[in-house]
């Protein structure tokens, strides 16, 4: 049978979807702010995620996922393997590939270096702390870049942002709260700088318009004229950023 039915739920928020001889776990995530069912892939966990809007039901969510089963498995087949933060792995920093190298030194943190064999991130410390040190370095770089770009865009729009925080949420690259706090995914430090800049512009524009109206997009265009290009990059290539870590 080509299109299998969903099995009984594994937990309150998960069920398994069959497709021929293959199967995939589907996670249901209620979101009272969502206006419709949304399907995406979690490339790191290699599972599907359905956002369930306010008033939505489990039965409707499962039907929605089953209707998209071919798309789910076609996309899963195209996913590349995860890339953990381990010695000799290649990861992007601001869109440019760097090799992770263990220096063997007890101290020194993480330092970018240009060598005869290419760009590297040279990581000191004990082997068991290697991954955490890389993660901490990337988050520090992301926070610095976001603070710089937010300051530029906030000055242009004459707004005053609140705190700037990093998140690793899988449903949004950034957000702006009602008190002016701006949240961003640290993974944008892996993307080309113009993409990070677009996210900063996008969330700063929400300090003028807490919606996605024409006026909002006009503000985005004023401070990031090529935003459509960078927005398209996120749509088509942003999922690759979840491979790392």
Secondary structure in CASP SS format (residue, H / E / C, confidence):
PFRMAT SS
TARGET T0000
AUTHOR 0000-0000-0000
METHOD secondary structure of the structure
MODEL  1
X C 1.00
X C 1.00
X E 1.00
X C 1.00
X C 1.00
X C 1.00
X C 1.00
X C 1.00
X C 1.00
X C 1.00
X E 1.00
X C 1.00
X C 1.00
X E 1.00
X E 1.00
X E 1.00
X E 1.00
X E 1.00
X E 1.00
X C 1.00
X C 1.00
X E 1.00
X E 1.00
X E 1.00
X E 1.00
X E 1.00
X E 1.00
X E 1.00
X E 1.00
X E 1.00
X E 1.00
X C 1.00
X C 1.00
X C 1.00
X C 1.00
X C 1.00
X C 1.00
X E 1.00
X E 1.00
X E 1.00
X E 1.00
X E 1.00
X C 1.00
X C 1.00
X C 1.00
X C 1.00
X E 1.00
X E 1.00
X E 1.00
X E 1.00
X E 1.00
X E 1.00
X E 1.00
X C 1.00
X C 1.00
X C 1.00
X C 1.00
X H 1.00
X H 1.00
X H 1.00
X H 1.00
X H 1.00
X H 1.00
X H 1.00
X H 1.00
X H 1.00
X H 1.00
X C 1.00
X H 1.00
X H 1.00
X H 1.00
X H 1.00
X H 1.00
X H 1.00
X H 1.00
X H 1.00
X H 1.00
X H 1.00
X C 1.00
X C 1.00
X C 1.00
X C 1.00
X E 1.00
X C 1.00
X C 1.00
X C 1.00
X C 1.00
X C 1.00
X C 1.00
X E 1.00
X E 1.00
X E 1.00
X E 1.00
X C 1.00
X C 1.00
X E 1.00
X E 1.00
X E 1.00
X E 1.00
X E 1.00
X E 1.00
X E 1.00
X C 1.00
X C 1.00
X C 1.00
X C 1.00
X C 1.00
X C 1.00
X C 1.00
X E 1.00
X E 1.00
X E 1.00
X E 1.00
X E 1.00
X E 1.00
X C 1.00
X C 1.00
X E 1.00
X E 1.00
X E 1.00
X E 1.00
X E 1.00
X E 1.00
X C 1.00
X C 1.00
X C 1.00
X H 1.00
X H 1.00
X H 1.00
X H 1.00
X H 1.00
X H 1.00
X H 1.00
X H 1.00
X H 1.00
X H 1.00
X H 1.00
X H 1.00
X H 1.00
X H 1.00
X H 1.00
X H 1.00
X H 1.00
X H 1.00
X H 1.00
X H 1.00
X H 1.00
X H 1.00
X H 1.00
X H 1.00
X H 1.00
X H 1.00
X H 1.00
X H 1.00
X H 1.00
X H 1.00
X H 1.00
X C 1.00
X C 1.00
X C 1.00
X C 1.00
X C 1.00
X C 1.00
X E 1.00
X E 1.00
X E 1.00
X E 1.00
X C 1.00
X C 1.00
X C 1.00
X C 1.00
X C 1.00
X C 1.00
X E 1.00
X E 1.00
X E 1.00
X C 1.00
X C 1.00
X C 1.00
X C 1.00
X C 1.00
X E 1.00
X E 1.00
X E 1.00
X E 1.00
X H 1.00
X H 1.00
X H 1.00
X H 1.00
X H 1.00
X C 1.00
X C 1.00
X H 1.00
X H 1.00
X H 1.00
X H 1.00
X H 1.00
X H 1.00
X H 1.00
X H 1.00
X H 1.00
X H 1.00
X H 1.00
X H 1.00
X H 1.00
X C 1.00
X C 1.00
X C 1.00
X C 1.00
X C 1.00
X C 1.00
X C 1.00
X C 1.00
X H 1.00
X H 1.00
X H 1.00
X H 1.00
X H 1.00
X H 1.00
X H 1.00
X H 1.00
X H 1.00
X H 1.00
X C 1.00
X C 1.00
X C 1.00
X H 1.00
X H 1.00
X H 1.00
X H 1.00
X H 1.00
X H 1.00
X H 1.00
X H 1.00
X H 1.00
X H 1.00
X H 1.00
X H 1.00
X H 1.00
X H 1.00
X H 1.00
X H 1.00
X H 1.00
X E 1.00
X C 1.00
END
